[in-house]
Amino acid sequence: MSVSEWLVKSPFHRPGLELRSRWESRRVMSTPPDPVRTAYCISPYKTGTTFLSGLFNSRCRVEHEPLHYGTLKRLDNVEYLSRRAAYLNLDLECSGFFAGELSRLRQFAPEAPVVYLQRPPEVWVSSVISYFSGLSSKIRYNYVCRLYFDRYITPPLDRFEQYSEEDKAKVVEALLQYWVRVYQEASMDKRTLVVPLDRITDHLSDMEDFVGLPVDRGAQPWKRTNISRPDLRLEDYVNMAPHREKLDSLTV
């Protein structure tokens, strides 16, 4: 077991996150909130934001989920977010924690181009459940679930495998509603571009033109390996008929 693997399982994990977050926050809040020209990719966790950041990171200033824990703790603090943008001063930020929070992002970045990657809802729901429930045995404090997904998903996403079929259905239903919320919000904003993840290489020029940044076509970005589990069919948990028209209208 590596030191990092031991640390995230230890009682020191959360206090360490808190200490680092406070130090980072002091630096952020001492930065004047000057306007910056940052483009964003804010599609949900498990939609390829890590991969997208790798397509751009050799050509411009890009970060994937910077100041992650501290930002999740202050996601409702627009002053912090504004100063954070100036502190980071990036060309492109790829952060899943802004998904579903586009209206808040527009308070400090009203004209920023915003890219969303999209996976079909059935695939995305299965991937999210697989990944975050699989972390339960690997980390002591799942701060992404506690500080982000608990806003949207009840009962908690990361305990999915422990639930009754009824509670599993509640998680699936909530994730489905979250997917709709994210892409419906995107569809109503004139400065957004939604790209299907499975055809991302067909849209490289579109993304370059939209965000005004060059893609490294020779890059081979790292892809996160998902924890395997049998495919999860939404129909096994929820009645899809009331959702189908909305899902189809939002799928690119």
Secondary structure, DSSP 8 states (H G I E B T S, - for coil): --HHHHHHHSTTHHHHHHHHHHHHHHHHHTS-------EEE---TTSSHHHHHHHHTTTS-EEESTTHHHHHHTTT-HHHHHHHHHHH--SEEE-GGGTT-HHHHHHH-TT--EEEEE--HHHHHHHHHHHHHHGGGT-S--HHHHHTGGGT-SS-GGGGGGS-HHHHHHHHHHHHHHHHHHHHHHHT-TTEEEEEGGGGGGGHHHHHHHHT----TT---------------GGGTS--HHHHHHHHHH--
